[in-house]
Amino acid sequence: MAKVSFDGKERYEEKLERVVFHADVDGRQLRCLIARKTLEEHFTKLGAPHMKVGGCLDIFARHRVKIETSARRIIAEMGADDLERTSEIVLSPSFL
């Protein structure tokens, strides 16, 4: 099983409306992405206003453990060959 850690340096890409964070997988960096819409739909109450940059990063920080656990699960489900061929993963609602 791959050794996975996270750097804790997430950032928001406003143009693409997503939070980017990085995983170290056995010494190799892997970009992890979660869309603003996914954060809103999964972690806020229905009818919450559209989140801005600070709101997305705040939601990410409050739910970091669950989000990182989901990323670890995706990484664990990937085979070694898949991990070698990819540079990023996307967390969709079905993985959270």
Backbone hydrogen bonds, N-H to C=O, Kabsch-Sander energy under -0.5 kcal/mol:
donor,donor_aa,acceptor,acceptor_aa,energy
4,V,2,A,-0.6
5,S,24,D,-1.8
7,D,22,H,-1.5
11,R,20,V,-2.2
13,E,11,R,-0.5
13,E,18,R,-3.2
14,E,12,Y,-1.0
17,E,13,E,-1.0
18,R,13,E,-1.3
19,V,34,I,-3.0
20,V,11,R,-3.0
21,F,32,C,-2.4
23,A,30,L,-2.8
24,D,5,S,-3.5
25,V,23,A,-0.7
25,V,28,R,-3.4
26,D,3,K,-2.7
26,D,24,D,-0.7
28,R,25,V,-1.5
30,L,23,A,-2.7
31,R,87,S,-2.7
32,C,21,F,-3.2
33,L,89,I,-2.3
34,I,19,V,-2.0
35,A,91,L,-0.5
36,R,17,E,-2.8
39,L,35,A,-2.2
40,E,36,R,-2.9
41,E,37,K,-2.9
42,H,38,T,-2.4
43,F,39,L,-2.5
44,T,40,E,-1.4
48,A,45,K,-1.7
56,C,52,K,-2.2
57,L,53,V,-2.2
58,D,54,G,-2.3
59,I,55,G,-2.6
60,F,56,C,-2.5
61,A,57,L,-2.5
62,R,58,D,-2.5
63,H,59,I,-1.6
64,R,61,A,-1.0
67,I,63,H,-2.6
68,E,64,R,-3.3
69,T,65,V,-2.3
70,S,66,K,-2.1
71,A,67,I,-2.2
72,R,68,E,-2.6
73,R,69,T,-2.0
74,I,70,S,-2.2
75,I,71,A,-2.5
76,A,72,R,-2.7
77,E,73,R,-1.9
78,M,74,I,-0.9
78,M,75,I,-0.7
83,L,79,G,-2.4
84,E,80,A,-1.8
85,R,81,D,-1.4
86,T,82,D,-1.0
89,I,31,R,-2.4
91,L,33,L,-3.3
92,S,90,V,-0.7
95,F,92,S,-2.0
96,L,92,S,-0.5
96,L,93,P,-1.2
